[in-house]
């Protein structure tokens, strides 16, 4: 029996991968069908790959058989009645049959359970509360009150149309995200990961605190492809964390570095986790433009972590890895450099205006062709099948989470809570932009607890983004008002992304703590301190869109120089070190410089730049004079 079950799982994983490659090459199916097939295959795999393991075999068999049977019945009904659902019935008007009601309840329960298995209980609990909220509206006070909806309305929304479970979030997963996950899987099988690690080690391994910088570079490069913080930790971190500990970094610091660097994968172009694809669906802004706007903030983010680990290494006298122990990155680039060409091809196609699904599909095909140029990287047929299998498994959590997030988004729209919350948030902020941003950040943090970044972002689309857009459009500042939609979505995306390292949730930090054998909460706090830039940059680019490379050449040049020196200034404040340990006066000086740089005013920015440059020059001269005095005394 187990043998046949494994064969079935293999068949479905291959079918899952081939299905997305087929739609990538020949175009997606009708909206409902595309999303329905995607979710159906994902749920079959989830319940087959993650069976129940209670203390009783009989109970396990009953539970496993029941979930599979109900998945077949609930999804099978949609398939058999597809023409009727799309062509004959009217959503939210045509009454549901008893069979449709029962199967709808079963499907909703199965989606919530599948999400619980892979993403934990937080997201399903939130979704369940919003489903119950649909019934409870007449009994609630204030902005929470609404007319109330019966069971059939809620089932209709989430089972028979594209506004709830089969809504935009699942659409992004089915049309774009799945293909990019396959792309990363094929690149990993081709050996690109080895090249990226060799490049990271060769470029930074010999410098002060080299392993920590390797973690930053490696996670940035790997994250551009995987877009998953936890995946980064469990791949790059298993190599870099032991290296950091060997160099002399404490376990919690090593874990914090890797977690903070891996969190950058959510905001690092070109992939940017899954949020960029969902953002494209909601805003209509082309994906390649979103990646372009996100480039400078992402580079500043990684620069901030780099400054922190460099100063930490210099403060404690940590040296790098001897060059003789490092791989020859030039030789590695010569042997495997051709594996970078599929990424170049994908970016070129995106820049030329082709859709993300078209671009990434042909990039996947190019991996197979280009990897064959050298014998050591050539992908054999079994490697291609393994890539399909790994990619299919990588899609599962995203498919389940986006389906569940669609329920939340659908209930916001059905009950009108999103609009009422937007009005209330706008009134509470009183038109004050900074207060509105702070309230949005706080809301994102609270609602994002325990949620994957994509789900947290989707919830915010319904909750706080409409209100923040209204505030931004009313600022009277042309550059902010004209880009209100982009700025708001990018702001929320950042706050959704840092949840993977911010206590008490901090999934990436806890994963890194497990690898480093460190205290989870201490590791999370360290990661939060190292990634301080991520908590500041969203405010900076909303107040000054030049940080998103929007505006005149002069504005953008000032933003780049201010951003770089501001990151250095805050790094000095946190570490209390430049060329040597510094006292509170110079730390306060650096803080004042950083504060002036944050203010969205060119004169303040230039004053801040002057202050930090003066401090750096003064500290350099001070160190040189000390060295001269020491030599004279000797």
C-alpha positions in Angstrom: 0.0 0.0 0.0 2.8 2.4 0.9 4.5 1.7 -2.4 1.4 2.6 -4.4 0.9 5.7 -2.2 4.5 6.9 -3.0 3.8 6.3 -6.7 0.6 8.4 -6.5 2.4 11.2 -4.7 5.2 11.2 -7.4 2.5 11.3 -10.1 0.7 14.3 -8.6 3.9 16.2 -8.0 5.0 15.8 -11.6 1.5 16.7 -12.8 1.5 19.8 -10.5 4.8 20.9 -12.0 3.9 20.1 -15.6 0.5 21.8 -15.3 2.2 25.1 -14.4 4.9 24.8 -17.1 2.1 24.0 -19.6 0.1 27.1 -18.7 3.3 29.2 -18.7 4.1 28.1 -22.3 0.6 28.2 -23.7 -1.2 30.6 -21.5 -3.3 30.3 -18.4 -6.8 28.8 -18.4 -10.0 30.7 -17.5 -9.5 32.4 -14.1 -11.6 30.0 -12.0 -10.3 26.9 -13.7 -6.7 28.0 -13.3 -7.0 28.6 -9.6 -9.2 25.6 -9.0 -6.8 23.1 -10.5 -3.8 24.7 -8.7 -5.5 24.5 -5.3 -6.9 21.0 -6.0 -3.5 19.5 -6.7 -1.9 21.3 -3.8 -4.5 20.0 -1.4 -4.1 16.4 -2.6 -0.4 16.6 -2.1 -0.7 18.3 1.4 -2.9 15.6 2.7 -0.8 12.8 1.1 2.6 14.2 2.2 1.5 15.3 5.7 -0.7 12.6 7.1 -2.1 12.6 10.6 0.1 11.0 13.2 -1.9 10.6 16.4 -1.3 7.8 18.8 -3.8 5.4 17.1 -3.3 3.9 13.7 -7.0 3.4 13.2 -7.7 7.1 13.9 -4.9 8.1 11.6 -6.3 6.0 8.8 -9.8 7.4 9.3 -8.6 11.0 9.4 -6.3 10.6 6.4 -9.0 8.7 4.3 -11.7 11.3 5.2 -9.6 14.3 4.2 -8.7 12.7 0.9 -12.3 11.6 0.2 -13.7 15.0 1.0 -11.1 16.7 -1.2 -12.1 14.4 -4.1 -15.8 15.1 -3.5 -15.7 18.9 -3.0 -13.2 19.6 -5.8 -14.7 17.0 -8.0 -18.1 18.6 -7.9 -16.6 21.9 -9.0 -14.9 20.2 -11.9 -18.0 18.2 -13.0 -20.2 21.3 -12.8 -17.7 23.8 -14.1 -19.9 24.9 -17.1 -22.9 25.4 -14.9 -21.0 27.4 -12.3 -19.5 29.8 -14.8 -22.2 29.9 -17.5 -25.6 29.4 -15.9 -25.7 30.4 -12.2 -25.5 33.9 -10.8 -23.0 34.3 -7.9 -24.7 35.3 -4.6 -28.1 35.2 -6.3 -28.7 31.6 -7.4 -29.6 29.5 -4.3 -27.2 26.8 -3.3 -28.4 23.2 -3.2 -28.0 21.2 0.0 -25.2 19.3 -1.7 -23.3 22.5 -2.6 -23.7 23.8 0.9 -22.3 20.6 2.4 -19.4 20.4 0.0 -18.7 24.1 0.4 -18.4 23.6 4.2 -16.1 20.6 3.6 -13.8 22.5 1.2 -13.5 25.5 3.5 -12.6 23.3 6.4 -10.1 21.4 4.3 -8.4 24.5 3.1 -8.1 25.8 6.7 -6.7 22.4 7.8 -4.2 22.2 5.0 -3.0 25.7 5.9 -2.7 24.7 9.6 -0.6 21.7 8.6 1.9 23.8 6.7 1.8 27.4 8.1 0.6 26.9 11.7 -2.6 27.7 13.4 -2.6 31.5 13.3 -3.8 32.2 9.8 -6.6 29.5 9.9 -7.8 30.9 13.2 -8.0 34.4 11.8 -9.8 33.2 8.7 -12.3 31.3 10.9 -12.9 34.4 13.0 -13.7 36.4 9.8 -16.0 33.7 8.5 -17.9 33.8 11.9 -17.9 37.6 11.7 -20.1 37.2 8.6 -22.8 35.8 10.8 -22.3 38.0 13.9 -22.5 41.5 12.3 -26.0 42.4 13.6 -24.9 41.7 17.2 -21.7 43.7 17.2 -21.1 47.4 18.1 -19.7 50.4 16.3 -17.7 49.9 13.1 -17.9 46.2 13.5 -21.6 46.0 12.9 -23.1 45.0 9.6 -26.4 43.5 8.3 -25.2 39.9 8.7 -25.0 37.1 6.1 -26.4 33.6 6.1 -24.5 30.4 5.6 -25.3 30.1 1.9 -23.9 33.5 1.2 -20.6 32.8 2.9 -20.4 29.4 1.1 -21.3 30.9 -2.2 -18.5 33.5 -1.8 -15.8 31.0 -0.9 -16.8 28.0 -2.9 -18.6 29.0 -6.1 -16.7 32.1 -7.3 -13.5 34.1 -7.5 -14.0 36.6 -4.7 -13.1 34.5 -1.7 -11.0 31.3 -1.5 -10.4 31.4 -5.3 -9.7 35.2 -5.2 -6.7 37.3 -6.3 -4.2 35.9 -3.7 -4.7 32.4 -5.0 -4.6 33.7 -8.5 -1.1 35.1 -8.0 0.0 31.8 -6.6 -1.5 29.9 -9.6 -0.3 32.2 -12.3 3.0 33.6 -11.2 4.4 32.4 -7.9 4.3 28.7 -8.7 6.4 29.3 -11.8 9.0 31.3 -9.9 9.2 28.5 -7.3 9.9 26.1 -10.1 12.5 28.4 -11.5 14.3 28.4 -8.2 14.1 24.7 -7.9 15.6 24.2 -11.4 18.4 26.6 -10.7 19.2 24.8 -7.5 19.4 21.5 -9.3 21.6 23.0 -11.9 24.2 23.8 -9.3 23.8 27.6 -9.2 23.7 27.5 -5.4 27.2 26.2 -5.3 28.4 29.0 -7.6 26.6 31.7 -5.4 28.3 30.3 -2.3 31.7 30.2 -3.9 31.3 33.8 -5.1 30.2 34.9 -1.6 33.1 33.1 0.1 35.7 34.3 -2.5 34.6 37.9 -2.4 34.1 38.4 1.3 35.4 35.4 3.2 38.9 36.8 3.8 37.7 40.2 5.2 37.1 41.1 8.8 34.3 38.9 10.1 34.2 37.3 6.7 31.7 34.5 7.4 29.1 37.0 8.5 29.5 39.0 5.3 29.3 35.7 3.3 26.0 35.1 5.0 24.8 38.6 3.9 26.0 38.2 0.3 24.9 34.6 0.0 21.5 35.3 1.4 21.0 38.3 -0.9 22.0 36.3 -4.0 20.0 33.2 -2.9 17.1 35.2 -1.8 16.7 36.9 -5.2 15.8 33.5 -6.5 14.0 31.8 -3.6 12.2 34.7 -2.1 11.8 32.8 1.2 13.5 33.8 4.4 13.1 30.5 6.1 14.4 28.6 3.0 17.4 30.9 3.0 18.2 30.1 6.6 17.9 26.4 6.1 20.1 26.4 3.0 22.7 29.3 3.2 22.6 29.3 7.0 23.6 25.7 7.5 26.9 26.7 6.0 27.4 30.2 7.2 26.3 29.9 10.8 28.9 27.3 11.7 31.5 29.4 9.9 30.6 32.5 11.9 30.7 30.6 15.2 34.1 29.2 14.3 35.4 32.7 13.6 34.3 33.9 17.0 30.8 35.3 16.7 28.5 34.2 19.5 25.8 31.8 18.6 22.9 34.2 18.9 24.7 36.8 16.8 25.5 34.3 14.1 21.9 33.2 14.0 20.7 36.8 14.0 22.9 37.8 11.1 21.6 34.9 9.0 18.0 35.6 9.9 18.3 39.3 9.2 20.0 38.7 5.9 17.5 36.0 4.9 14.6 38.3 5.7 15.9 40.6 3.0 14.9 37.9 0.5 11.3 39.2 0.8 12.3 42.6 -0.5 15.2 41.8 -2.8 14.6 42.0 -6.6 14.0 40.3 -8.8 11.7 37.8 -7.0 11.0 39.6 -3.7 9.2 36.7 -2.2 5.6 36.2 -3.4 4.4 39.6 -2.3 5.6 41.4 -5.5 3.3 39.2 -7.6 0.3 39.8 -5.4 1.1 43.5 -5.5 1.1 43.5 -9.3 -2.4 41.9 -9.2 -3.8 44.5 -6.8 -2.2 47.6 -8.1 -1.8 47.0 -11.8 1.8 48.2 -11.7 4.0 46.0 -13.9 6.1 43.5 -11.9 9.4 44.8 -13.4 8.6 48.3 -12.2 7.9 47.1 -8.7 11.3 45.3 -8.7 13.0 48.5 -10.0 11.4 50.7 -7.2 12.4 48.2 -4.6 16.1 48.0 -5.6 17.6 50.9 -3.6 15.7 50.1 -0.3 16.8 46.5 -0.6 20.5 47.4 -1.2 20.3 49.8 1.8 18.9 47.0 3.9 21.7 44.7 3.1 24.3 47.5 3.5 22.9 48.2 7.0 23.4 44.6 8.1 26.9 44.7 6.5 27.9 47.8 8.4 26.7 46.3 11.7 28.7 43.0 11.2 31.8 44.8 10.0 31.8 47.1 13.1 31.1 44.1 15.3 34.0 42.2 13.8 36.4 45.2 14.1 35.3 45.9 17.6 36.2 42.3 18.7 39.2 41.8 16.4 37.6 39.0 14.4 39.6 38.1 11.3 38.4 36.5 8.2 39.0 33.0 6.8 42.6 32.5 5.4 42.5 32.8 1.6 44.1 29.4 1.1 41.0 27.8 2.7 38.6 29.7 0.4 37.3 28.4 -2.9 38.7 30.0 -6.1 35.7 32.1 -7.0 37.1 33.0 -10.4 37.6 29.4 -11.3 34.1 28.6 -10.1 32.7 31.5 -12.1 34.5 30.1 -15.1 33.1 26.6 -14.6 29.5 27.6 -13.7 29.1 31.2 -14.7 26.9 30.2 -17.6 24.2 29.2 -15.0 23.6 32.9 -14.5 22.4 33.4 -18.1 18.8 32.2 -17.3 18.4 34.9 -14.8 19.7 37.5 -17.3 17.2 36.1 -19.9 14.3 36.4 -17.4 15.2 40.0 -16.6 15.6 40.9 -20.2 12.2 39.5 -21.1 10.6 41.3 -18.2 12.3 44.6 -19.2 11.0 44.1 -22.8 7.5 43.9 -21.4 6.7 40.2 -21.5 4.6 38.9 -18.6 6.2 37.4 -15.6 4.8 33.9 -16.4 6.0 34.0 -20.0 9.5 35.3 -18.9 10.1 32.8 -16.1 8.7 29.8 -18.1 11.2 30.4 -20.9 13.9 31.0 -18.3 13.2 27.6 -16.9 13.5 26.0 -20.4 16.8 27.9 -20.8 18.2 26.4 -17.6 17.9 22.9 -19.1 19.5 24.0 -22.3 22.2 26.2 -20.9 23.2 23.8 -18.1 24.0 21.2 -20.9 26.8 23.4 -22.1 29.1 21.8 -19.6 29.2 18.2 -18.5 29.4 19.0 -14.8 26.3 21.1 -14.8 24.2 19.1 -17.3 20.8 18.2 -15.9 19.9 14.6 -16.4 16.3 13.5 -16.9 16.0 12.4 -13.3 17.4 15.8 -12.1 14.6 17.5 -14.1 12.0 15.3 -12.5 13.5 16.0 -9.1 13.4 19.8 -9.8 9.7 19.4 -10.7 9.1 17.4 -7.5 10.9 19.9 -5.3 9.2 22.8 -7.0 5.7 21.2 -6.5 6.4 20.7 -2.8 7.6 24.3 -2.5 4.3 25.5 -3.8 2.1 23.8 -1.2 2.4 26.3 1.7 1.9 29.3 -0.6 -1.1 27.7 -2.3 -2.8 26.9 1.0 -1.9 30.2 2.7 -3.1 32.4 -0.3 -6.4 30.4 -0.5 -7.0 31.1 3.2 -5.9 34.7 2.9 -8.5 35.0 0.1 -11.2 34.0 2.6 -10.2 36.9 4.8 -10.0 39.3 2.0 -13.4 38.1 0.6 -15.1 38.6 4.0 -13.7 42.1 4.3 -15.3 43.0 1.0 -18.6 41.2 1.7 -19.1 42.8 5.1 -17.8 46.2 4.2 -15.4 46.2 7.2 -12.5 47.3 5.1 -14.2 50.6 4.1 -15.4 51.3 7.6 -11.9 50.6 9.1 -10.4 52.8 6.4 -12.6 55.7 7.4 -11.9 55.2 11.2 -8.1 55.0 10.6 -8.2 58.2 8.6 -10.2 59.9 11.3 -7.9 58.7 14.0 -4.8 59.9 12.2 -6.5 63.3 11.7 -4.8 63.8 8.4 -1.4 63.6 10.0 0.9 61.6 7.6 3.4 60.4 10.2 0.7 59.3 12.6 -1.1 57.5 9.8 2.1 55.7 8.9 2.8 54.8 12.5 -0.7 53.4 12.9 -0.5 51.4 9.7 2.9 50.0 10.8 1.4 49.0 14.2 -1.6 47.5 12.5 0.6 45.5 10.2 2.6 44.2 13.0 -0.3 43.1 15.1 -2.3 41.5 12.3 0.9 39.9 10.9 1.7 38.0 14.1 2.0 34.3 13.2 1.3 34.9 9.5 3.5 34.4 6.5 4.5 37.8 4.9 2.2 37.2 1.9 -0.8 36.6 4.1 -0.1 39.6 6.3 0.2 41.8 3.2 -3.1 40.5 1.8 -4.9 41.3 5.1 -3.5 44.8 5.1 -4.8 45.3 1.5 -8.3 45.0 3.0 -7.6 46.7 6.3 -5.3 49.7 6.3 -4.1 50.3 2.7 -7.3 52.2 1.5 -7.1 54.6 4.5 -3.4 55.2 4.1 -3.9 55.9 0.3 -6.5 58.5 1.2 -4.1 60.2 3.7 -1.2 60.2 1.2 -3.4 61.6 -1.6 -4.5 64.4 0.7 -1.0 65.5 1.7 -0.7 68.2 -0.9 2.8 66.9 -1.8 2.7 66.1 -5.5 5.4 63.4 -5.5 3.6 61.6 -2.6 0.0 62.1 -3.9 0.9 60.9 -7.4 2.5 57.7 -6.2 0.1 57.1 -3.2 -0.9 53.6 -4.3 2.7 52.4 -4.9 4.1 54.0 -1.7 1.3 52.5 0.4 1.7 49.0 -0.9 5.5 49.1 -0.6 5.2 50.5 2.9 2.9 47.6 4.0 5.0 45.1 2.1 8.1 46.1 4.2 6.2 45.7 7.5 4.7 42.4 6.4 8.2 41.2 5.6 10.0 42.1 8.8 7.6 39.9 10.8 9.8 36.9 10.1 12.5 38.3 12.4 10.5 40.5 14.7 9.5 39.0 18.1 7.3 37.4 19.2 6.7 35.7 15.8 10.1 35.7 14.1 10.0 32.4 12.1 13.2 33.0 10.3 15.0 34.0 13.5 13.7 30.9 15.3 14.9 28.7 12.4 18.3 30.3 12.6 18.4 29.8 16.4 17.8 26.1 15.8 20.8 25.9 13.4 23.0 28.0 15.7 22.0 26.2 18.8 21.1 29.6 20.4 18.3 31.0 22.4 15.4 31.7 20.0 14.2 35.0 21.5 17.7 36.4 21.9 18.5 35.5 18.3 15.3 37.3 17.2 16.2 40.4 19.2 19.6 40.4 17.6 18.2 40.0 14.1 15.8 42.9 14.8 18.7 45.1 15.9 20.8 44.1 12.9 17.9 44.8 10.5 17.2 48.2 12.0 17.2 49.7 8.5 14.0 47.8 7.6 12.1 49.6 10.2 13.2 53.1 9.1 13.3 52.8 5.3 9.5 52.5 4.8 9.0 55.9 6.4 11.9 57.4 4.4 10.6 56.3 1.0 7.0 57.4 1.7 8.2 60.8 2.9 10.7 61.0 0.0 9.8 58.8 -3.1 13.4 59.5 -4.4 14.4 56.4 -2.3 12.3 54.4 -4.7 14.2 56.0 -7.6 11.3 58.3 -8.4 12.1 61.9 -9.2 14.8 64.0 -10.8 18.4 62.9 -11.1 19.5 65.3 -8.4 16.8 64.1 -6.0 17.8 60.5 -6.5 21.5 61.2 -6.2 20.8 62.9 -2.9 18.6 60.0 -1.7 21.4 57.5 -2.5 24.1 59.4 -0.8 21.9 60.2 2.2 20.7 56.6 2.4 24.3 55.1 2.4 25.7 57.6 4.9 22.5 57.4 7.1 22.9 53.6 7.3 26.6 54.1 8.3 25.5 56.7 10.9 23.0 54.4 12.6 25.4 51.5 12.5 27.9 53.6 14.5 25.1 54.5 17.0 24.2 50.9 17.5 27.7 49.5 17.7 29.5 52.4 19.4 32.6 51.9 17.2 34.3 53.5 14.2 38.0 52.8 14.1 37.9 52.3 17.8 35.3 52.3 20.6 33.7 55.7 20.9 31.9 57.4 23.8 28.4 58.7 24.1 29.2 62.1 22.6 30.2 60.8 19.2 27.4 58.3 19.3 25.0 61.2 19.9 26.7 63.1 17.0 26.1 60.1 14.7 22.5 59.9 15.9 22.0 63.6 15.1 23.5 63.0 11.6 21.2 60.1 11.0 18.2 61.9 12.3 18.8 64.9 9.9 19.2 62.5 7.0 15.8 60.9 7.7 14.0 64.2 7.6 12.5 64.7 4.1 14.2 68.0 3.5 17.2 68.6 1.2 18.9 71.1 3.5 18.5 68.8 6.5 19.8 65.9 4.4 22.9 67.8 3.4 23.5 68.9 7.0 23.3 65.3 8.1 25.7 64.2 5.4 28.1 66.9 6.5 27.9 65.8 10.2 28.6 62.1 9.5 31.4 62.9 7.0 33.0 65.2 9.5 32.8 62.5 12.2 34.3 59.8 9.9 37.2 62.1 8.9 37.8 63.2 12.5 37.8 59.6 13.7 40.2 58.6 10.9 42.6 61.4 11.7 42.3 60.6 15.5 43.3 57.0 14.8 46.2 58.0 12.6 47.5 60.5 15.2 47.3 57.8 17.8 49.3 55.4 15.6 52.0 58.1 15.0 52.2 58.9 18.7 52.6 55.2 19.5 55.4 54.8 17.0 57.2 57.8 18.3 57.0 56.5 21.9 58.5 53.2 20.7 
